[in-house]
């Protein structure tokens, strides 16, 4: 698993287990629908895997928004590749 994906996954799980995200109150978090909690956790994960953690994956002049967009693109590419691999594996079993 790619280190960025592993870190994003860990951050998502930790955020959901803690029941709060950065800037959110615990009580407000509890009343938020589960799918919204997941989206917030994913957004938190993507923005928290900052340039300091994996500087080799990002350009020096990349802004926070560009960084977030690129992280989402990389995460999406990884998930699409994983799905393609699973489909090929299932087809080869038939």
ABEGO torsion letter per residue (X at the ends): XBAAAAAAAAAAAAAAAAGBBBGBBAAAAAABBAAAAAAAAAAAAAAAABAAABAAABBAABBAAAAAAAAAAAAAAAAAAAAAAAAAAAAAAX
